[in-house]
């Protein structure tokens, strides 16, 4: 059997319990067709880069699947019918990621208060030392 990652975006006005029900329905479809859901991750309500069907945010859910190709076709068919799902994507992968995915590690990092990029505020990068406004080049 092949390995897949299936991510879907649910409407922003759904409650978390409804989003969990959508994930359970997808799991049921996969298991009915001799597939197996290895891991389910809910990435929460996140902002979209652009509006999709009048939604500025969406609930993100990812399923790691071990199943034959026919199962994925049926899962995508059922997902496309569902009005609560605004986007979905299934990708075949060579191996499934152990532990939490990058998205989950990113949210843990932001919960701890770490800055993005790991740089200090005083770090000016490649721009060199900071000059005051009073200092001109002709002083």
N, C-alpha and C positions, 0 to 999 in steps of 0.2 A: 504494500500500500504506500501511497505517496504522502508527504507531509505538506501542510498548508497553513498559512496564517490568514484568517478572515477577519477583517475589521469593518464594523458598520457604525454609522453615525445616526443617532436617533434624535427626533425633534427635541428642542429645548424646553417645551412646555410639559414634557412627560415627567412624572415622579420617578425617583430611583427604583422603586418597586416595579414600575411598569417596564423600565429598561431591563431589570433583572429578568422579568417575564419574557421579554424578547430574546434574551440570551438563552434562557431555558428552552424556548421554542426551537431555536436554532440547534441546540444540543440534542433535542428530541429528534429532529429531522435527521441529523447525522447518525445517531445511534440506531434509528429505525432502518437505515440503509447500510448497516454493518461497518460503520465508521466509529471513531472514538475521539472525543474531545480531551486532549491532554491537559490543557490549561485554559482558564477563562480569566481575563483581566478587564476590570472596568476602570477606564482612565478618567472618568468623571466628566463634568460639564466644562467644556473648553470653548474658547472663542474661535470662530472660523476666520480664515483669511479674507473671505468675501461672503456676501449673503447667498444662501442656498434656500430656495423656496421660502423667502421671507424670514429665515432664521439667521441670527447673528452668532448663535452658539449652538452646540450640539453635545449630546452625551456620546462619548467614544467607548466602544467595547471591542476587545480583541479575543478571538478564539484560536487556539493552536489545535490543529486537526490532523489526525492520522486516518486517512480514508481513501477509497478508490475515487477516480475522477468523476464517475457518475453521481456520487454523493454531492460533490461540489456543484455540479450542474443543477441538481434539485434544490440545494440550499440557496443558490443564487436566484433561481426561479421564484422560490417562496419569498425570499427577501425583497425582490423587486416588486412583488405584489403588495407587500405591507406598506401602508400609508405612513406609519410612524418612522420608517427608516428613510432618511433623505439621501444617503450615499452608502455604498459598500464597495469593498475591494477584496479579492481573494488572490493570494500570491503563493505559488509553489516554492518551497524552500528546500535546501539540501538537508538541513538539520534544524531541529527546534532549539531555541535558546534555553539554557539552563538558568534557573533562578528568575528574578524579576526582569522584565524587558527594560529597554532604555527609557521608555516613557515613565515607568514606575520608579526607576532610579532617579529620574529627573525631578519627579514630584517629592521624593524623599529628601533630595538635596535642597529644594526650595523650602521645605518644611523646617529644615535645620537652620535656615537663614543664610546659607552660603550664597555668594554672589555668582552670577553667571560668568563663566570664563575663568574664574579662580583668581582674578587680579585684584589687587588692593586699590583703594581710591586714589592713593598718591602715585600709583604707577602710571606714567605718562606714555608708556609704549615706546614707539620709535620716534616720537616727536621731540625728544630731548628735554632739557630742564625747562621749567615754567618761568616765563619772564613776566615781571610786573608791568602794568600799563605805563607807569611813570618812566620806566627805562626805555629810552629810544635808542635807535642805532647811532645817533649822533651825540651821545653824552660823553 
